[in-house]
């Protein structure tokens, strides 16, 4: 009986190499071999019985233990597994973890707060793919306060940016110059651009929630491994929208804020 095949990119994601999107880029760059031959097609079918290597390092034939960590990213730390400029990364904040990990989505270097780090590529894909609209909540301190009703209404209705109109955000004022915003998109520097567009540039920005998970009292630079129950809540969080029209800005969503 023949073994079922899986797309190579999906296989790498399940093996904890990278998220599915990142795995596709790794394959396209010619960094993956199957039984000694370079493969550049992410859709290539594999059974898992082959000898598959990334950058010359063979993958284990059994799936590694799935690990998911919540990290409180400080300012100046970049949201990548490796940085060619030698800057400190979110993965560097977990020095005692030997498993290869990578961040779920990104935060700007200047943005602080909650980011997830994992070796579960399938979970990462579900949490960051635009179609699932997983909510992310931010606390922003802004300039030119107090923030008036006109600006709040614009944020709640959608803001016109250079890459299209944003989806409505849930917004509440925490003070004259402090807001809490929840968005379900993931365009580059989206929260910062939205606030600048309504006349209140960001002074400081912190993500306090990712789906059902809250930052809580986790200290800057600290991390904690999520419980099985927390991971299951995250896994259940993505749900495709029902009967909702999708605009061009939604389809062009990206994963960095």
C-alpha positions, 0 to 999 in steps of 0.5 A, a space after each residue: 500500500 502506497 503511503 500518502 503524499 504531502 506537499 513539501 512546504 507543508 511537510 517542512 512546516 509540520 517538521 518545525 522548520 518554518 511556517 508554511 509561507 517561510 518554508 515555501 521561500 526556503 524551498 524556492 531558494 534551493 535550500 532543500 534537498 529530497 534524497 540528495 536532489 535540490 527541489 525548488 517546487 513547494 508543491 512537490 509531494 513527499 511521503 516523509 520516508 525520503 531523506 529531506 534536508 534543509 541547508 544540508 541538515 537532515 530532518 528527523 523522520 518523526 515529528 518533534 514535540 510542539 512548543 509554543 511560547 508567549 514572549 514579551 518583546 522589548 523595543 529594539 528586538 526584531 521579530 525574526 529567527 535570524 537577523 543578518 545585521 546581527 540585531 537581537 531577535 525574539 528567538 534569542 530571548 529563549 536561550 535555554 530552548 534548543 528546538 528550532 523556533 520561529 516567531 508567529 507574525 511580526 512586530 516592528 522593532 520599536 513595537 513592544 508586547 506579545 509575540 508567539 514563538 513556536 515550532 508548530 508551522 501549521 498553527 503559525 499558518 492558521 494564526 497569521 493567514 489573512 482569511 482567518 482574521 485572528 484579532 490582535 489588540 494594541 495599546 497606543 500612546 499617541 501625539 496631539 491628544 486628546 483624541 476626538 470623536 471624529 478620529 475614533 469614528 474614522 478608525 471604527 469605520 475604516 481608514 484610507 491608506 495607500 494600500 487600500 481602506 482598512 477594515 473597521 477596528 474596535 477602538 476605545 479611549 483609555 485616556 486623552 492620548 491613549 487608545 486600545 485598538 483591535 484589528 483583524 488584518 495584518 498589513 505592514 505597520 498598520 496600526 501606526 499608519 492608521 493612527 497617523 492618518 487620523 492625525 495622531 502619530 504613535 509615540 509608543 505601541 504595545 501589543 497586549 493580546 493575540 487572539 484569546 491570549 493576553 500579555 498579562 503581567 509577563 515582564 519585558 524580555 521574559 517568556 513562558 511556555 503555553 499550557 496545552 489548554 492555551 494552545 488549544 484555545 489558540 488553535 480554535 481561534 481562527 474561523 473563516 468569515 461567513 458571508 462577508 465580502 472581502 476587499 482588495 485591502 484584505 487580500 493584500 494583507 501582510 503579517 507585519 505591523 
